[in-house]
Amino acid sequence: MFKEMYVLLFNQITNAIEALERGDAGQARTILIRAQQDSEELYIEGIEE
């Protein structure tokens, strides 16, 4: 579970950094919010199993 969360967050943070480098702060924000939500979902699923 934690490995999946790490990979998801790492990749999405990379995408957010790329968006910031393009000057697209709104897209970076959206990417980070989605990463947070997806990671939380993985965590909750792991607890329930």
N, CA, C and O atoms as a Tripos MOL2 file, in Angstrom:
@<TRIPOS>MOLECULE
protein
  196   195    49     0     0
PROTEIN
NO_CHARGES

@<TRIPOS>ATOM
      1 N           0.8300   -1.1940    0.0000 N.3       1 MET1
      2 CA          0.0000    0.0000    0.0000 C.3       1 MET1
      3 C           0.8710    1.2530    0.0000 C.2       1 MET1
      4 O           0.6350    2.1570   -0.8010 O.2       1 MET1
      5 N           1.8810    1.3290    0.8860 N.am      2 PHE2
      6 CA          2.6790    2.5340    0.9830 C.3       2 PHE2
      7 C           3.5440    2.7390   -0.2540 C.2       2 PHE2
      8 O           3.8090    3.8750   -0.6490 O.2       2 PHE2
      9 N           3.9840    1.6420   -0.8660 N.am      3 LYS3
     10 CA          4.7680    1.7700   -2.0880 C.3       3 LYS3
     11 C           3.9080    2.3810   -3.1900 C.2       3 LYS3
     12 O           4.3650    3.2580   -3.9230 O.2       3 LYS3
     13 N           2.6770    1.9240   -3.3050 N.am      4 GLU4
     14 CA          1.7630    2.4770   -4.3090 C.3       4 GLU4
     15 C           1.5140    3.9560   -4.0600 C.2       4 GLU4
     16 O           1.4970    4.7600   -4.9920 O.2       4 GLU4
     17 N           1.3200    4.3060   -2.7940 N.am      5 MET5
     18 CA          1.0920    5.7080   -2.4430 C.3       5 MET5
     19 C           2.3120    6.5490   -2.7980 C.2       5 MET5
     20 O           2.1770    7.6460   -3.3400 O.2       5 MET5
     21 N           3.5000    6.0370   -2.4950 N.am      6 TYR6
     22 CA          4.7330    6.7630   -2.7840 C.3       6 TYR6
     23 C           4.8810    7.0040   -4.2910 C.2       6 TYR6
     24 O           5.1660    8.1210   -4.7230 O.2       6 TYR6
     25 N           4.6860    5.9610   -5.0690 N.am      7 VAL7
     26 CA          4.8320    6.0890   -6.5230 C.3       7 VAL7
     27 C           3.8150    7.0820   -7.0720 C.2       7 VAL7
     28 O           4.1540    7.9280   -7.8990 O.2       7 VAL7
     29 N           2.5880    6.9840   -6.6210 N.am      8 LEU8
     30 CA          1.5480    7.8990   -7.0670 C.3       8 LEU8
     31 C           1.9300    9.3350   -6.7400 C.2       8 LEU8
     32 O           1.8790   10.2060   -7.6080 O.2       8 LEU8
     33 N           2.3170    9.5880   -5.4760 N.am      9 LEU9
     34 CA          2.6750   10.9430   -5.0830 C.3       9 LEU9
     35 C           3.9050   11.4480   -5.8180 C.2       9 LEU9
     36 O           3.9290   12.5950   -6.2650 O.2       9 LEU9
     37 N           4.9190   10.6170   -5.9490 N.am     10 PHE10
     38 CA          6.1370   11.0290   -6.6360 C.3      10 PHE10
     39 C           5.8390   11.4590   -8.0660 C.2      10 PHE10
     40 O           6.2850   12.5150   -8.5130 O.2      10 PHE10
     41 N           5.0820   10.6320   -8.7760 N.am     11 ASN11
     42 CA          4.7650   10.9410  -10.1670 C.3      11 ASN11
     43 C           3.9110   12.2000  -10.2940 C.2      11 ASN11
     44 O           4.1360   13.0200  -11.1840 O.2      11 ASN11
     45 N           2.9520   12.3450   -9.4220 N.am     12 GLN12
     46 CA          2.0810   13.5200   -9.4940 C.3      12 GLN12
     47 C           2.8110   14.7920   -9.0730 C.2      12 GLN12
     48 O           2.5540   15.8600   -9.6280 O.2      12 GLN12
     49 N           3.7050   14.6950   -8.1120 N.am     13 ILE13
     50 CA          4.5080   15.8600   -7.7400 C.3      13 ILE13
     51 C           5.3940   16.2720   -8.9160 C.2      13 ILE13
     52 O           5.5600   17.4620   -9.1870 O.2      13 ILE13
     53 N           5.9570   15.2930   -9.6060 N.am     14 THR14
     54 CA          6.7470   15.5850  -10.7990 C.3      14 THR14
     55 C           5.8960   16.3090  -11.8360 C.2      14 THR14
     56 O           6.3440   17.2810  -12.4440 O.2      14 THR14
     57 N           4.6830   15.8400  -12.0370 N.am     15 ASN15
     58 CA          3.7740   16.4970  -12.9890 C.3      15 ASN15
     59 C           3.4450   17.9240  -12.5450 C.2      15 ASN15
     60 O           3.3720   18.8310  -13.3740 O.2      15 ASN15
     61 N           3.2500   18.1210  -11.2510 N.am     16 ALA16
     62 CA          2.9470   19.4500  -10.7290 C.3      16 ALA16
     63 C           4.1390   20.3900  -10.9190 C.2      16 ALA16
     64 O           3.9570   21.5510  -11.2840 O.2      16 ALA16
     65 N           5.3390   19.9040  -10.6790 N.am     17 ILE17
     66 CA          6.5380   20.7210  -10.8880 C.3      17 ILE17
     67 C           6.6480   21.1260  -12.3470 C.2      17 ILE17
     68 O           6.9780   22.2730  -12.6490 O.2      17 ILE17
     69 N           6.3750   20.2010  -13.2530 N.am     18 GLU18
     70 CA          6.4220   20.5100  -14.6810 C.3      18 GLU18
     71 C           5.3850   21.5820  -15.0370 C.2      18 GLU18
     72 O           5.6560   22.4730  -15.8410 O.2      18 GLU18
     73 N           4.2050   21.4870  -14.4340 N.am     19 ALA19
     74 CA          3.1700   22.5030  -14.6730 C.3      19 ALA19
     75 C           3.6310   23.8620  -14.1510 C.2      19 ALA19
     76 O           3.4110   24.8830  -14.8020 O.2      19 ALA19
     77 N           4.2660   23.8810  -12.9850 N.am     20 LEU20
     78 CA          4.7830   25.1420  -12.4450 C.3      20 LEU20
     79 C           5.8610   25.7310  -13.3460 C.2      20 LEU20
     80 O           5.9170   26.9440  -13.5510 O.2      20 LEU20
     81 N           6.7070   24.8700  -13.8770 N.am     21 GLU21
     82 CA          7.7620   25.3420  -14.7800 C.3      21 GLU21
     83 C           7.1810   25.9460  -16.0580 C.2      21 GLU21
     84 O           7.8000   26.8170  -16.6700 O.2      21 GLU21
     85 N           6.0090   25.4920  -16.4580 N.am     22 ARG22
     86 CA          5.3160   26.0620  -17.6220 C.3      22 ARG22
     87 C           4.5500   27.3290  -17.2450 C.2      22 ARG22
     88 O           4.0010   28.0130  -18.1090 O.2      22 ARG22
     89 N           4.5200   27.6340  -15.9390 N.am     23 GLY23
     90 CA          3.7960   28.8050  -15.4710 C.3      23 GLY23
     91 C           2.3250   28.5510  -15.2360 C.2      23 GLY23
     92 O           1.5400   29.4960  -15.1520 O.2      23 GLY23
     93 N           1.9360   27.2950  -15.1290 N.am     24 ASP24
     94 CA          0.5260   26.9300  -14.9670 C.3      24 ASP24
     95 C           0.2570   26.4950  -13.5310 C.2      24 ASP24
     96 O           0.1480   25.3060  -13.2320 O.2      24 ASP24
     97 N           0.1550   27.4800  -12.6560 N.am     25 ALA25
     98 CA         -0.0570   27.1890  -11.2330 C.3      25 ALA25
     99 C          -1.4110   26.5290  -10.9790 C.2      25 ALA25
    100 O          -1.5440   25.6990  -10.0790 O.2      25 ALA25
    101 N          -2.4000   26.8970  -11.7640 N.am     26 GLY26
    102 CA         -3.7270   26.2960  -11.5950 C.3      26 GLY26
    103 C          -3.7100   24.8030  -11.8600 C.2      26 GLY26
    104 O          -4.3090   24.0260  -11.1170 O.2      26 GLY26
    105 N          -3.0230   24.4050  -12.9190 N.am     27 GLN27
    106 CA         -2.9140   22.9780  -13.2350 C.3      27 GLN27
    107 C          -2.1190   22.2590  -12.1640 C.2      27 GLN27
    108 O          -2.4730   21.1470  -11.7730 O.2      27 GLN27
    109 N          -1.0410   22.8810  -11.6800 N.am     28 ALA28
    110 CA         -0.2380   22.2770  -10.6120 C.3      28 ALA28
    111 C          -1.0920   22.0460   -9.3760 C.2      28 ALA28
    112 O          -1.0050   20.9920   -8.7450 O.2      28 ALA28
    113 N          -1.9100   23.0200   -9.0320 N.am     29 ARG29
    114 CA         -2.8040   22.8970   -7.8710 C.3      29 ARG29
    115 C          -3.7690   21.7350   -8.0620 C.2      29 ARG29
    116 O          -3.9750   20.9360   -7.1490 O.2      29 ARG29
    117 N          -4.3550   21.6430   -9.2380 N.am     30 THR30
    118 CA         -5.2960   20.5610   -9.5350 C.3      30 THR30
    119 C          -4.6190   19.1940   -9.4290 C.2      30 THR30
    120 O          -5.1870   18.2530   -8.8740 O.2      30 THR30
    121 N          -3.4080   19.0940   -9.9630 N.am     31 ILE31
    122 CA         -2.6580   17.8360   -9.9020 C.3      31 ILE31
    123 C          -2.3900   17.4430   -8.4520 C.2      31 ILE31
    124 O          -2.5600   16.2820   -8.0790 O.2      31 ILE31
    125 N          -1.9710   18.4100   -7.6360 N.am     32 LEU32
    126 CA         -1.6530   18.1050   -6.2400 C.3      32 LEU32
    127 C          -2.8900   17.7160   -5.4310 C.2      32 LEU32
    128 O          -2.8330   16.8110   -4.5980 O.2      32 LEU32
    129 N          -3.9920   18.3930   -5.6760 N.am     33 ILE33
    130 CA         -5.2390   18.0320   -4.9800 C.3      33 ILE33
    131 C          -5.6520   16.6180   -5.3490 C.2      33 ILE33
    132 O          -6.0350   15.8330   -4.4820 O.2      33 ILE33
    133 N          -5.5770   16.2910   -6.6270 N.am     34 ARG34
    134 CA         -5.9500   14.9440   -7.0740 C.3      34 ARG34
    135 C          -5.0200   13.8900   -6.4750 C.2      34 ARG34
    136 O          -5.4640   12.8140   -6.0760 O.2      34 ARG34
    137 N          -3.7220   14.2100   -6.4150 N.am     35 ALA35
    138 CA         -2.7590   13.2870   -5.8190 C.3      35 ALA35
    139 C          -3.0860   13.0440   -4.3560 C.2      35 ALA35
    140 O          -3.0110   11.9150   -3.8710 O.2      35 ALA35
    141 N          -3.4450   14.0990   -3.6640 N.am     36 GLN36
    142 CA         -3.8210   13.9720   -2.2520 C.3      36 GLN36
    143 C          -5.0590   13.0760   -2.1090 C.2      36 GLN36
    144 O          -5.0930   12.1930   -1.2520 O.2      36 GLN36
    145 N          -6.0440   13.3020   -2.9280 N.am     37 GLN37
    146 CA         -7.2760   12.5140   -2.8620 C.3      37 GLN37
    147 C          -7.0160   11.0490   -3.2060 C.2      37 GLN37
    148 O          -7.5120   10.1500   -2.5270 O.2      37 GLN37
    149 N          -6.2400   10.8130   -4.2600 N.am     38 ASP38
    150 CA         -5.9540    9.4430   -4.6770 C.3      38 ASP38
    151 C          -5.1370    8.6990   -3.6140 C.2      38 ASP38
    152 O          -5.3780    7.5200   -3.3540 O.2      38 ASP38
    153 N          -4.1840    9.3830   -3.0120 N.am     39 SER39
    154 CA         -3.3700    8.7570   -1.9600 C.3      39 SER39
    155 C          -4.2150    8.4240   -0.7410 C.2      39 SER39
    156 O          -4.0670    7.3580   -0.1430 O.2      39 SER39
    157 N          -5.0920    9.3330   -0.3820 N.am     40 GLU40
    158 CA         -5.9740    9.0880    0.7560 C.3      40 GLU40
    159 C          -6.8770    7.8830    0.4760 C.2      40 GLU40
    160 O          -7.1140    7.0620    1.3620 O.2      40 GLU40
    161 N          -7.3730    7.7850   -0.7440 N.am     41 GLU41
    162 CA         -8.2180    6.6600   -1.1260 C.3      41 GLU41
    163 C          -7.4440    5.3280   -1.0140 C.2      41 GLU41
    164 O          -7.9680    4.3420   -0.4960 O.2      41 GLU41
    165 N          -6.2030    5.3160   -1.5030 N.am     42 LEU42
    166 CA         -5.3740    4.1090   -1.3750 C.3      42 LEU42
    167 C          -5.1630    3.7410    0.0900 C.2      42 LEU42
    168 O          -5.2190    2.5670    0.4570 O.2      42 LEU42
    169 N          -4.9200    4.7470    0.9220 N.am     43 TYR43
    170 CA         -4.6970    4.5110    2.3510 C.3      43 TYR43
    171 C          -5.9440    3.9030    3.0090 C.2      43 TYR43
    172 O          -5.8550    2.9290    3.7580 O.2      43 TYR43
    173 N          -7.0900    4.4920    2.7150 N.am     44 ILE44
    174 CA         -8.3370    3.9960    3.3110 C.3      44 ILE44
    175 C          -8.6390    2.5830    2.8330 C.2      44 ILE44
    176 O          -9.0730    1.7430    3.6200 O.2      44 ILE44
    177 N          -8.4160    2.3160    1.5570 N.am     45 GLU45
    178 CA         -8.6190    0.9640    1.0430 C.3      45 GLU45
    179 C          -7.6970   -0.0330    1.7470 C.2      45 GLU45
    180 O          -8.1000   -1.1590    2.0390 O.2      45 GLU45
    181 N          -6.4630    0.3850    2.0170 N.am     46 GLY46
    182 CA         -5.5000   -0.4830    2.7080 C.3      46 GLY46
    183 C          -5.9230   -0.7920    4.1190 C.2      46 GLY46
    184 O          -5.7140   -1.9050    4.6010 O.2      46 GLY46
    185 N          -6.5130    0.1740    4.7880 N.am     47 ILE47
    186 CA         -6.9780   -0.0320    6.1600 C.3      47 ILE47
    187 C          -8.1460   -1.0170    6.1850 C.2      47 ILE47
    188 O          -8.2350   -1.8740    7.0650 O.2      47 ILE47
    189 N          -9.0380   -0.8810    5.2060 N.am     48 GLU48
    190 CA        -10.2260   -1.7320    5.1640 C.3      48 GLU48
    191 C          -9.9170   -3.1760    4.8160 C.2      48 GLU48
    192 O         -10.7090   -4.0700    5.1170 O.2      48 GLU48
    193 N          -8.7670   -3.4170    4.1830 N.am     49 GLU49
    194 CA         -8.4410   -4.7960    3.7820 C.3      49 GLU49
    195 C          -7.8590   -5.5180    4.9040 C.2      49 GLU49
    196 O          -7.5160   -6.6930    4.7720 O.2      49 GLU49
@<TRIPOS>BOND
     1     1     2 1
     2     2     3 1
     3     3     4 2
     4     3     5 am
     5     5     6 1
     6     6     7 1
     7     7     8 2
     8     7     9 am
     9     9    10 1
    10    10    11 1
    11    11    12 2
    12    11    13 am
    13    13    14 1
    14    14    15 1
    15    15    16 2
    16    15    17 am
    17    17    18 1
    18    18    19 1
    19    19    20 2
    20    19    21 am
    21    21    22 1
    22    22    23 1
    23    23    24 2
    24    23    25 am
    25    25    26 1
    26    26    27 1
    27    27    28 2
    28    27    29 am
    29    29    30 1
    30    30    31 1
    31    31    32 2
    32    31    33 am
    33    33    34 1
    34    34    35 1
    35    35    36 2
    36    35    37 am
    37    37    38 1
    38    38    39 1
    39    39    40 2
    40    39    41 am
    41    41    42 1
    42    42    43 1
    43    43    44 2
    44    43    45 am
    45    45    46 1
    46    46    47 1
    47    47    48 2
    48    47    49 am
    49    49    50 1
    50    50    51 1
    51    51    52 2
    52    51    53 am
    53    53    54 1
    54    54    55 1
    55    55    56 2
    56    55    57 am
    57    57    58 1
    58    58    59 1
    59    59    60 2
    60    59    61 am
    61    61    62 1
    62    62    63 1
    63    63    64 2
    64    63    65 am
    65    65    66 1
    66    66    67 1
    67    67    68 2
    68    67    69 am
    69    69    70 1
    70    70    71 1
    71    71    72 2
    72    71    73 am
    73    73    74 1
    74    74    75 1
    75    75    76 2
    76    75    77 am
    77    77    78 1
    78    78    79 1
    79    79    80 2
    80    79    81 am
    81    81    82 1
    82    82    83 1
    83    83    84 2
    84    83    85 am
    85    85    86 1
    86    86    87 1
    87    87    88 2
    88    87    89 am
    89    89    90 1
    90    90    91 1
    91    91    92 2
    92    91    93 am
    93    93    94 1
    94    94    95 1
    95    95    96 2
    96    95    97 am
    97    97    98 1
    98    98    99 1
    99    99   100 2
   100    99   101 am
   101   101   102 1
   102   102   103 1
   103   103   104 2
   104   103   105 am
   105   105   106 1
   106   106   107 1
   107   107   108 2
   108   107   109 am
   109   109   110 1
   110   110   111 1
   111   111   112 2
   112   111   113 am
   113   113   114 1
   114   114   115 1
   115   115   116 2
   116   115   117 am
   117   117   118 1
   118   118   119 1
   119   119   120 2
   120   119   121 am
   121   121   122 1
   122   122   123 1
   123   123   124 2
   124   123   125 am
   125   125   126 1
   126   126   127 1
   127   127   128 2
   128   127   129 am
   129   129   130 1
   130   130   131 1
   131   131   132 2
   132   131   133 am
   133   133   134 1
   134   134   135 1
   135   135   136 2
   136   135   137 am
   137   137   138 1
   138   138   139 1
   139   139   140 2
   140   139   141 am
   141   141   142 1
   142   142   143 1
   143   143   144 2
   144   143   145 am
   145   145   146 1
   146   146   147 1
   147   147   148 2
   148   147   149 am
   149   149   150 1
   150   150   151 1
   151   151   152 2
   152   151   153 am
   153   153   154 1
   154   154   155 1
   155   155   156 2
   156   155   157 am
   157   157   158 1
   158   158   159 1
   159   159   160 2
   160   159   161 am
   161   161   162 1
   162   162   163 1
   163   163   164 2
   164   163   165 am
   165   165   166 1
   166   166   167 1
   167   167   168 2
   168   167   169 am
   169   169   170 1
   170   170   171 1
   171   171   172 2
   172   171   173 am
   173   173   174 1
   174   174   175 1
   175   175   176 2
   176   175   177 am
   177   177   178 1
   178   178   179 1
   179   179   180 2
   180   179   181 am
   181   181   182 1
   182   182   183 1
   183   183   184 2
   184   183   185 am
   185   185   186 1
   186   186   187 1
   187   187   188 2
   188   187   189 am
   189   189   190 1
   190   190   191 1
   191   191   192 2
   192   191   193 am
   193   193   194 1
   194   194   195 1
   195   195   196 2
@<TRIPOS>SUBSTRUCTURE
     1 MET1         2 RESIDUE 1 A MET
     2 PHE2         6 RESIDUE 1 A PHE
     3 LYS3        10 RESIDUE 1 A LYS
     4 GLU4        14 RESIDUE 1 A GLU
     5 MET5        18 RESIDUE 1 A MET
     6 TYR6        22 RESIDUE 1 A TYR
     7 VAL7        26 RESIDUE 1 A VAL
     8 LEU8        30 RESIDUE 1 A LEU
     9 LEU9        34 RESIDUE 1 A LEU
    10 PHE10       38 RESIDUE 1 A PHE
    11 ASN11       42 RESIDUE 1 A ASN
    12 GLN12       46 RESIDUE 1 A GLN
    13 ILE13       50 RESIDUE 1 A ILE
    14 THR14       54 RESIDUE 1 A THR
    15 ASN15       58 RESIDUE 1 A ASN
    16 ALA16       62 RESIDUE 1 A ALA
    17 ILE17       66 RESIDUE 1 A ILE
    18 GLU18       70 RESIDUE 1 A GLU
    19 ALA19       74 RESIDUE 1 A ALA
    20 LEU20       78 RESIDUE 1 A LEU
    21 GLU21       82 RESIDUE 1 A GLU
    22 ARG22       86 RESIDUE 1 A ARG
    23 GLY23       90 RESIDUE 1 A GLY
    24 ASP24       94 RESIDUE 1 A ASP
    25 ALA25       98 RESIDUE 1 A ALA
    26 GLY26      102 RESIDUE 1 A GLY
    27 GLN27      106 RESIDUE 1 A GLN
    28 ALA28      110 RESIDUE 1 A ALA
    29 ARG29      114 RESIDUE 1 A ARG
    30 THR30      118 RESIDUE 1 A THR
    31 ILE31      122 RESIDUE 1 A ILE
    32 LEU32      126 RESIDUE 1 A LEU
    33 ILE33      130 RESIDUE 1 A ILE
    34 ARG34      134 RESIDUE 1 A ARG
    35 ALA35      138 RESIDUE 1 A ALA
    36 GLN36      142 RESIDUE 1 A GLN
    37 GLN37      146 RESIDUE 1 A GLN
    38 ASP38      150 RESIDUE 1 A ASP
    39 SER39      154 RESIDUE 1 A SER
    40 GLU40      158 RESIDUE 1 A GLU
    41 GLU41      162 RESIDUE 1 A GLU
    42 LEU42      166 RESIDUE 1 A LEU
    43 TYR43      170 RESIDUE 1 A TYR
    44 ILE44      174 RESIDUE 1 A ILE
    45 GLU45      178 RESIDUE 1 A GLU
    46 GLY46      182 RESIDUE 1 A GLY
    47 ILE47      186 RESIDUE 1 A ILE
    48 GLU48      190 RESIDUE 1 A GLU
    49 GLU49      194 RESIDUE 1 A GLU
